[in-house]
């Protein structure tokens, strides 16, 4: 056996490889050497956070160590990835493109490693959500996904920033807007309406009131991000000018809670208030709603949409979108 093995190896001695070229083996083709993985990790973090200091904190390294790794990478590639100005770093044009590629490669590698992890089939799904949506509609339902999918650990990121897969740790996202996400898979979940509401206790005192103008002396709580409250008042025969005074909140969930804990009224998005309407804590007053201009959409990179954990989440979302 040893002699047979030695004979095979003899065929691969210098000059022997050229004999294989006619059948498709190119002895001159070699994998291009890649930079060390740690330099790519340091660069990706610095590019995403736009800071060596923040990248160092995330990676549990010192700031000089991250800076040195990036310099090593730049030297290896022969290009400048950052412009350094005083205490700031800015990606060069080549750095921007490379950052996107590196982020995608590291994400894909991370997913592959996760899929191989021998942890009884467990996996993690990170979802990016708007804060108001995360703390209301989603928070009231998340337990149902966890119960139905016990092998998936669900992590939520609350952010108002535009989702950039590769620039944040999210696997998928739910965003509110007109739609038209161009860089991956998108699916419309549901729209919304703007409704006039009050707490259950306050609504009880208003049940015989049919003229919306008669509510003008009530404390009116406004969501400063939206002007649809004017449309609701007008649609029901009221004068918006009579409702311009009151309290103003810059967050939809804060507006809903302010109405809940006061004797006031206000116009809110039904999606954000839905869990309180179902429980009876908030009551929709008997006035016509106004359809909102935007919808909620599920989005994710195309490469992830067929993953079992993503399909499980999307199936659950479709079901929840049809239930109160």
C-alpha positions in Angstrom: 0.0 0.0 0.0 2.8 2.4 0.9 4.5 1.7 -2.5 1.2 2.4 -4.3 0.8 5.7 -2.5 4.5 6.6 -3.2 3.8 6.0 -6.9 0.8 8.3 -6.9 2.8 11.0 -5.2 5.6 10.7 -7.7 3.1 11.8 -10.4 2.7 15.1 -8.5 6.3 15.9 -8.3 7.6 19.1 -10.1 6.5 19.1 -13.7 3.9 16.4 -13.2 1.1 19.0 -12.8 1.5 20.2 -16.3 0.3 16.7 -17.5 -3.1 17.4 -15.9 -3.6 20.8 -17.7 -5.1 19.3 -20.9 -8.0 17.8 -18.8 -8.8 21.1 -17.1 -6.4 21.4 -14.2 -4.6 24.8 -14.3 -1.5 24.6 -12.2 -1.0 28.4 -12.5 -4.4 29.2 -11.0 -4.1 29.9 -7.3 -6.5 31.4 -4.8 -5.7 35.1 -4.4 -4.3 35.6 -0.9 -6.9 37.2 1.5 -6.2 39.7 4.3 -6.3 38.3 7.9 -9.8 37.9 9.1 -9.2 40.1 12.2 -8.3 43.0 9.9 -11.6 42.7 8.1 -13.6 42.4 11.3 -11.9 45.6 12.7 -12.5 47.4 9.4 -16.2 46.4 9.2 -16.9 47.6 12.8 -15.0 50.9 12.2 -16.8 51.5 8.9 -20.2 50.8 10.4 -19.7 52.9 13.5 -17.6 55.6 11.8 -15.3 55.5 14.8 -12.2 53.5 15.9 -13.1 54.2 19.5 -16.6 52.7 19.2 -15.3 49.8 17.2 -12.8 49.1 19.9 -15.5 49.1 22.5 -17.6 46.7 20.5 -14.8 44.3 19.8 -13.3 44.5 23.3 -10.0 45.9 22.0 -8.1 49.1 22.4 -8.5 52.0 20.0 -4.8 51.7 18.9 -5.3 48.0 18.2 -8.3 48.7 15.9 -6.4 51.5 14.2 -3.4 49.2 13.6 -5.6 46.5 12.2 -7.1 48.9 9.7 -3.7 50.3 8.7 -2.5 46.7 8.2 -5.5 46.0 5.9 -4.9 49.2 3.9 -1.2 48.3 3.5 -2.2 44.8 2.4 -4.7 46.1 -0.2 -2.6 49.0 -1.3 -5.6 51.5 -1.0 -6.8 54.0 1.5 -10.0 53.0 3.1 -10.5 55.9 5.5 -9.7 59.7 5.4 -8.5 60.7 8.8 -9.4 64.3 9.9 -8.5 65.4 13.4 -10.5 63.0 15.6 -12.8 61.8 12.7 -12.6 59.1 10.2 -14.5 59.1 6.9 -14.7 56.3 4.4 -13.1 56.9 1.0 -15.1 55.9 -2.1 -13.2 52.6 -2.3 -13.7 52.2 1.4 -17.5 52.5 1.1 -17.8 49.9 -1.5 -15.4 47.5 0.3 -17.3 48.0 3.6 -20.5 46.8 2.0 -18.8 43.8 0.5 -17.1 42.9 3.8 -20.2 43.3 5.8 -22.1 41.0 3.5 -19.4 38.4 3.6 -19.1 38.5 7.4 -22.8 38.2 7.8 -23.0 35.3 5.4 -20.1 33.6 7.2 -21.8 34.2 10.6 -25.0 32.7 9.4 -23.1 29.6 8.1 -21.4 29.2 11.4 -24.7 29.6 13.2 -26.3 27.0 11.0 -23.5 24.5 11.9 -23.7 25.2 15.7 -24.6 21.9 17.5 -27.1 23.6 19.9 -30.1 21.3 19.5 -31.1 23.1 16.3 -31.4 26.5 18.0 -31.1 29.7 16.0 -31.4 33.4 16.5 -33.5 36.0 14.5 -32.8 39.7 15.0 -35.6 42.0 13.9 -35.2 45.8 13.4 -38.3 47.7 14.3 -39.4 51.3 14.8 -39.6 52.1 18.6 -43.3 52.9 18.6 -44.2 49.7 16.7 -41.8 47.6 18.8 -43.3 48.8 22.1 -46.9 48.4 21.1 -48.2 46.1 18.3 -45.1 43.9 18.3 -44.6 43.7 22.0 -48.2 42.6 22.5 -47.8 39.7 20.1 -44.1 38.6 20.3 -44.8 35.9 22.9 -47.0 34.0 20.4 -44.1 33.7 18.0 -41.7 32.5 20.8 -44.3 29.9 21.9 -44.9 28.7 18.3 -41.1 28.6 17.5 -39.3 27.4 20.7 -36.0 26.9 18.8 -35.8 30.5 17.6 -34.4 33.1 20.0 -36.0 36.4 19.0 -34.0 39.6 19.4 -35.4 43.1 18.6 -33.6 46.3 17.7 -35.5 49.5 18.1 -34.3 52.2 15.8 -35.8 55.0 13.6 -32.8 54.8 11.2 -33.3 53.5 7.7 -32.5 49.8 7.7 -29.1 49.0 6.2 -28.5 45.2 6.3 -24.8 44.9 6.8 -24.6 48.2 8.7 -26.6 46.8 11.6 -27.0 43.4 13.1 -30.6 42.9 11.9 -31.6 39.8 9.9 -35.0 41.2 8.9 -36.9 44.4 9.5 -40.5 45.8 9.6 -40.7 49.4 8.4 -43.6 51.9 8.0 -43.7 53.8 4.8 -44.8 53.9 1.1 -42.9 50.7 0.2 -40.5 50.4 -2.7 -37.5 48.8 -0.9 -35.1 48.1 -3.8 -32.3 46.1 -2.2 -34.1 42.9 -1.2 -37.3 41.2 -0.5 -40.4 43.3 0.5 -43.9 42.3 1.5 -46.7 44.6 2.6 -48.3 43.5 5.9 -51.1 46.0 6.6 -52.1 49.6 6.5 -53.5 51.8 9.2 -56.2 54.2 10.2 -56.2 57.4 12.3 -58.9 57.2 14.9 -60.2 59.4 17.7 -59.9 57.7 21.1 -60.2 58.1 24.8 -59.6 56.0 27.9 -62.5 53.7 28.9 -63.4 55.9 31.8 -63.4 59.1 29.7 -65.3 57.4 26.9 -68.1 56.5 29.3 -68.7 60.2 30.0 -68.9 60.9 26.3 -71.1 58.1 25.0 -74.1 60.4 24.4 -72.0 63.0 22.5 -72.4 62.9 18.7 -71.2 66.4 17.8 -67.4 66.4 17.5 -67.3 70.2 18.2 -68.6 69.5 21.6 -65.3 67.8 22.5 -63.3 70.9 21.9 -63.2 71.8 25.6 -61.6 68.4 26.4 -57.8 68.2 26.8 -56.6 67.3 23.3 -53.4 65.2 23.0 -51.4 65.5 19.8 -48.8 63.4 18.1 -46.5 66.0 16.6 -45.3 63.6 13.9 -48.6 63.5 12.1 -51.3 66.0 11.0 -54.0 63.5 10.3 -55.8 64.6 13.4 -56.9 67.6 11.4 -58.4 65.4 8.7 -60.3 63.3 11.3 -61.8 66.5 12.9 -62.8 67.9 9.4 -64.2 64.6 8.2 -66.6 64.6 11.1 -67.7 68.2 10.7 -65.5 69.8 13.2 -63.2 72.8 13.1 -59.5 71.8 13.6 -58.6 75.3 14.9 -60.7 74.5 18.0 -58.5 71.5 18.8 -55.1 73.1 18.3 -54.4 73.6 22.0 -53.4 70.9 24.4 -50.4 68.6 24.9 -48.0 67.6 22.2 -45.8 64.4 22.1 -43.1 63.5 19.7 -43.6 59.7 20.0 -46.7 57.8 19.0 -46.6 55.3 21.9 -46.2 58.3 24.3 -49.3 59.9 22.8 -51.3 56.7 23.3 -50.2 56.4 26.9 -51.0 60.0 27.7 -54.5 59.5 26.4 -54.8 56.3 28.4 -53.8 58.0 31.7 -55.7 61.2 31.3 -59.2 62.5 30.8 -58.3 63.8 27.4 -58.9 62.6 23.9 -56.7 62.3 20.8 -56.2 61.0 17.3 -53.9 58.0 17.1 -52.8 55.3 14.6 -55.0 52.2 15.2 -52.0 49.9 14.8 -50.1 51.5 17.7 -53.2 51.5 19.9 -54.6 48.1 18.8 -53.6 46.1 21.9 -55.3 48.7 24.2 -58.4 48.8 22.0 -58.6 45.0 22.2 -58.2 45.0 26.0 -60.8 47.8 26.4 -58.4 50.2 28.1 -58.8 52.6 25.2 -62.1 53.1 23.3 -62.6 54.4 19.8 -65.1 57.2 19.9 -68.0 57.1 17.4 -66.5 59.2 14.7 -65.3 58.4 11.2 -61.6 57.4 10.9 -59.2 58.6 8.2 -57.0 56.1 6.3 -53.3 56.6 6.8 -51.0 57.2 3.8 -48.5 54.5 4.6 -48.3 50.8 5.4 -46.1 48.4 7.3 -43.7 46.2 5.3 -41.6 43.2 6.0 -38.1 43.5 4.4 -35.0 41.4 4.3 -32.1 40.5 2.0 -33.0 38.2 -0.8 -30.4 35.6 0.4 -32.2 35.2 3.7 -35.9 35.0 2.7 -35.9 31.3 2.2 -34.2 30.5 5.5 -36.4 28.4 7.8 -36.2 30.9 10.7 -37.2 33.8 8.3 -40.0 31.8 6.8 -41.3 30.9 10.2 -41.3 34.6 11.2 -42.9 35.7 8.0 -45.6 33.1 8.2 -46.3 34.2 11.8 -46.5 37.9 10.7 -49.0 37.1 7.9 -51.2 35.4 10.5 -50.9 38.2 13.0 -51.6 40.8 10.3 -55.1 39.3 9.9 -55.9 39.2 13.6 -56.9 42.0 16.0 
